[in-house]
Structure formats: structure tokens, C-alpha cells
Amino acid sequence: MKHLKHFSIFESKDEKLTKSQEMIISFKKKFGTELDEKFEVNQIKLIEKAFNIFDKKFIKNKIDKIILKDLGGVHGRWHDSGKRQEMTLNPSIFDFKKEFENGVKDFPYKLFVLIHEIGHCIDHIERTSYSKEWQSISGWKKLDRRSNVPEGYARYEEKRKGRKIAGPKKSNWIHKEDASFCRKYTSRNPREDFADSFAFGVFGAWDRFKGEGGKKKMEIIKKILNKVD
């Protein structure tokens, strides 16, 4: 087992690998992404299912590491330090039973969470949510949390429990009051707007894209999907 010397998480090259350790090594070879040693077999299978949705040439080496950590009420987080791109997943998501219905087929929420976080990675590459084109669709503007929201605009406020790790309850972004979003959380800021829109697009849930603004977002998402799948 000469390859073991390249994986410090497995201490001895003479030890017999568990199934999860074998899968972690295989995942690293296939996608260039390191998985937390705490991941279990079924969890790794779901992550691989999510990654397999995309063209391997595109997704390989794009995410440096996926970490398993209790995030309270937060399901996942994306972190870009400038040198490393890391995804953190809450172990609780793998027990979710909820499914989305899109009129064509149902898809599990836990898989949606993974695609959403991968969406942040793709946004980091494509810079879509940072663009004037994307932000103009919903009228995104930055506004200090202490400032009053001007007439015709709205601000997302987190009211769910256990989400302190996600940051302040009030978003520091506002959007046009009549802007259309795939779901409520999508209206938190342009980054979540893109990640949610991307995830729903991956599952073909185009009925989530309402009105003229939704149509514009859908066209952008479809162009990106042509690049990555």
C-alpha cells in the first residue's frame, strides 16, 4: 500500500483500511478533493453522487477540502481564503427526509444542500453573483444593517433558530420589493441568490423561476450548466 504515505490522516501504512478510508482515497484521486476522515460510507456516497452530476474535468481540483462539522442550524458553509476553497457540511443534513417537489420529480433536500454549496464554488469561478448583470435583475444593493430600508426595497432577516454561525440576522444587502426568488432564503444576498438558483436549475426545477426576473436568471443558469455538466 505505497499510496498511504500520501495521506497523513491514516497513520500506519500497515493498517487495514476501512471502507470509508478507501473511499476517501478514491475520492481524492477522482476529484482532487480531500474529505474529512470523519465521513462515513453513506455520506461519502451522497457527496460522490453530487460531484458526479458535473463534468469531472470541470469539477476536479476546484474544492480543496470538504469538512464535517456541527454547524448548529446551518446546513453548510463555503469558505474561500484566497488560497484554499473549502466546504463545511453539517452531519445533520445526511439524515434529512425532506424532498422538494418540482412537478416532474422529487429530489432529496440533502442532495440539494450539497449542490447549493457546489454552486458557491462555481460562483467563485464564474463570478456570476458579483456581476452587474446578475445583481441588476433583483436590484441588489448593499446597505448597512443599521440603516432603514428605503421604500420599494426589502431586506432578508433570519428568524430560524440555531443559525448564529451564519452571521447577523439582518442581511447587509437589500433587493427590490417585487423581486422574485426561488425560495425565501434565496433573498439573503446575491451569493445565496445564485447558489439556490443554480441548485434548483441542476434539478430542472424551472417552475421556481417566476416572472421576468426569474426568466433572466434561468437563462444565465442554463448557460452555466452547459459549461459544467
C-alpha positions in Angstrom: 0.0 0.0 0.0 2.6 2.6 -1.1 0.0 5.2 -1.7 -0.8 5.5 2.0 2.3 7.7 2.6 0.5 10.5 0.8 -2.4 10.5 3.2 -1.4 11.7 6.7 -4.9 11.0 8.1 -4.1 7.3 8.0 -1.3 6.8 10.4 0.2 3.5 9.5 0.8 2.1 6.1 0.4 -1.4 7.5 -3.1 -0.9 8.9 -6.0 -2.4 7.1 -8.1 0.3 5.5 -11.8 0.7 6.4 -14.3 1.0 3.6 -14.7 4.8 4.3 -10.9 5.3 4.2 -10.7 3.5 0.9 -13.5 5.7 -0.4 -11.8 8.9 0.8 -8.6 7.9 -1.0 -10.6 7.1 -4.2 -12.5 10.4 -4.0 -9.3 12.4 -3.7 -7.8 10.6 -6.8 -11.0 11.1 -8.8 -11.9 14.7 -7.9 -8.8 16.2 -6.3 -10.8 17.0 -3.2 -9.8 15.9 0.3 -12.6 14.5 2.5 -12.7 14.8 6.3 -11.7 11.5 7.8 -14.9 11.6 9.9 -17.1 11.0 6.9 -19.0 7.7 6.8 -19.6 5.4 3.8 -23.2 6.6 3.1 -22.2 10.2 3.5 -19.4 9.8 1.0 -21.7 8.1 -1.4 -24.0 11.1 -1.4 -21.2 13.5 -1.9 -19.9 11.5 -4.8 -23.4 11.4 -6.3 -23.4 15.2 -6.2 -20.0 15.5 -7.7 -20.9 13.0 -10.5 -23.6 15.3 -11.7 -20.8 17.6 -13.1 -18.2 17.1 -15.8 -15.2 15.7 -14.0 -12.8 17.9 -16.0 -14.6 20.9 -14.6 -15.1 19.9 -11.0 -11.7 18.3 -10.4 -9.4 20.2 -8.2 -11.9 23.0 -7.7 -12.7 22.3 -4.0 -9.6 21.6 -1.8 -11.4 20.0 1.2 -14.9 19.1 2.5 -15.1 19.3 6.3 -17.7 17.6 8.5 -18.6 19.8 11.5 -21.7 20.6 13.6 -22.9 24.0 12.5 -26.0 24.2 14.7 -28.9 25.2 12.5 -26.7 25.9 9.5 -26.6 23.2 6.9 -23.4 24.0 5.1 -20.8 26.7 4.5 -18.5 27.8 1.7 -15.1 29.3 2.6 -12.6 30.9 0.2 -9.4 32.1 1.8 -7.9 33.1 -1.5 -5.6 30.2 -1.4 -8.0 27.3 -0.5 -11.6 26.6 -1.2 -13.3 24.6 1.4 -16.8 23.3 2.0 -18.2 22.5 5.5 -21.2 20.2 5.9 -23.3 19.7 9.0 -23.6 16.0 9.7 -27.3 16.5 10.4 -28.1 17.1 6.7 -27.4 13.4 5.9 -30.4 12.4 8.0 -32.9 14.8 6.2 -36.0 13.1 4.9 -37.4 16.2 3.3 -37.8 16.3 -0.5 -38.5 19.1 -2.9 -41.3 18.7 -5.4 -40.8 20.3 -8.8 -43.7 18.9 -10.8 -41.6 16.4 -12.6 -39.7 14.5 -10.0 -38.9 14.8 -6.3 -35.3 15.3 -5.2 -33.9 15.0 -1.6 -33.1 18.1 0.3 -29.8 16.7 1.5 -28.6 16.4 -2.1 -29.9 19.9 -2.8 -27.7 21.2 0.1 -24.6 19.7 -1.5 -25.4 21.1 -4.9 -26.1 24.5 -3.3 -22.6 24.5 -1.7 -21.0 23.4 -5.0 -22.9 26.3 -6.5 -20.9 28.7 -4.3 -17.7 27.1 -5.7 -18.9 27.6 -9.3 -19.9 31.2 -8.5 -16.3 31.7 -7.2 -15.1 30.6 -10.6 -17.6 32.3 -12.8 -18.1 35.4 -10.6 -21.8 35.4 -11.7 -23.3 36.8 -8.5 -20.6 39.5 -8.4 -21.7 40.8 -11.8 -23.8 43.9 -12.6 -25.9 41.7 -14.8 -27.0 39.3 -12.0 -27.4 42.0 -9.3 -29.5 44.2 -11.5 -32.1 41.5 -12.0 -33.3 41.7 -8.4 -32.0 45.2 -7.8 -29.4 44.1 -5.3 -27.7 46.9 -3.3 -25.5 46.9 -0.2 -26.9 48.6 2.8 -25.7 48.8 6.4 -27.7 46.7 8.7 -28.4 49.7 11.0 -29.9 51.7 8.1 -33.6 51.9 7.3 -34.6 50.1 4.1 -35.8 52.6 1.5 -39.3 52.4 0.0 -39.6 49.9 -2.8 -36.9 47.6 -1.3 -36.8 44.7 1.2 -34.2 43.1 3.4 -33.9 39.4 4.4 -34.0 38.8 8.2 -33.1 35.3 9.6 -35.8 34.2 12.0 -34.9 30.5 12.3 -33.2 29.3 15.5 -29.6 28.0 15.8 -28.2 29.9 12.9 -25.9 32.3 14.8 -22.8 30.8 13.0 -24.3 32.1 9.7 -23.7 35.7 10.8 -26.0 38.6 11.8 -29.8 38.1 11.4 -30.2 41.1 9.1 -28.6 40.9 5.7 -26.3 43.8 4.6 -28.0 43.6 1.2 -31.4 44.8 0.1 -33.3 44.0 -3.1 -36.3 45.3 -4.9 -39.5 44.6 -3.1 -41.1 42.9 -6.1 -38.1 40.8 -7.0 -38.7 37.1 -7.5 -36.7 34.4 -5.8 -36.7 30.6 -5.8 -37.5 30.5 -2.1 -37.3 32.8 0.9 -33.6 32.1 1.8 -32.6 32.9 -1.8 -33.3 36.6 -1.0 -30.5 36.8 1.7 -27.8 38.2 -0.7 -26.6 37.8 -4.3 -24.4 34.8 -3.4 -27.3 32.8 -1.9 -29.5 34.0 -4.8 -27.1 32.4 -7.2 -26.3 29.2 -5.2 -30.0 28.5 -4.8 -30.9 29.3 -8.4 -28.1 27.1 -9.5 -29.2 24.2 -7.4 -32.8 24.4 -8.5 -31.6 24.6 -12.1 -29.5 21.5 -11.7 -32.6 19.6 -10.7 -34.6 21.1 -13.5 -37.0 22.9 -11.1 -37.6 25.7 -13.6 -41.0 26.4 -12.1 -39.2 28.1 -9.2 -38.1 30.9 -11.6 -41.1 33.3 -11.7 -41.7 36.4 -13.7 -39.4 38.4 -16.0 -36.6 38.4 -13.4 -36.9 34.6 -12.9 -36.7 34.1 -16.7 -33.4 36.2 -16.9 -31.9 34.2 -14.0 -32.9 31.0 -15.7 -31.2 31.9 -18.9 -28.0 32.7 -17.0 -28.1 29.4 -15.0 -28.7 27.4 -18.2 -25.6 28.8 -19.8 -23.5 27.9 -16.8 -25.0 24.4 -16.7 -23.9 23.9 -20.3 -20.3 24.5 -19.1 -20.3 22.3 -16.1 -22.4 19.2 -16.9 
